[in-house]
Amino acid sequence: MLDLQVLAFQGDITRVGTFMVGHEMGGRAYPELGFGDQHHSLTHHQGDKAKIAKVIQINIFHAQLYRYFLEKMRSTPDGDGSLLDRSLLVYGSPLSDGNMHLYKDLPVLLVAGAATSIAGNRHLRFAGETPMANFYLTLLDRMGVTLERFGDSTGGVSL
């Protein structure tokens, strides 16, 4: 599926894509990682170190898929650069802690290509109750879509 997204971007069939590796309530197991436990049940680990280790393995697996996608984008020519140079990509999760169902303080990886003018190699942390929609509102603005609000946004964030 990731290869198809790259092809769709390369052929200018679309400029927007989403990819979900697993729904947070899904029952997907990962036998390719050496265990048959369902991801969702593992996230309710209640401090069990063995379950936490498996969740970490799954997270690493997902990150490796994303790295593969980024490398495909980087190695695909587009004008005087690459597809990655002209992209703004978000990788994240709807929960920061599945065990507690915490949806605040979400870890998000933003990959901004050279053409986006968003500086990279930084770790940003926003004020405690900043809605995630503020982040998306700012991304929309950076991509030329000016809106007063997006979802429950209360304003933009500094990128």
PyMOL commands that set and color helices and strands:
alter all, ss='L'
color gray80, all
select helices_A, chain A and resi 2-10+31-33+39-43+49-74+84-86+114-116+132-142
alter helices_A, ss='H'
color red, helices_A
select strands_A, chain A and resi 77-78+81-82+88-92+108-112
alter strands_A, ss='S'
color yellow, strands_A
deselect
rebuild
show_as cartoon
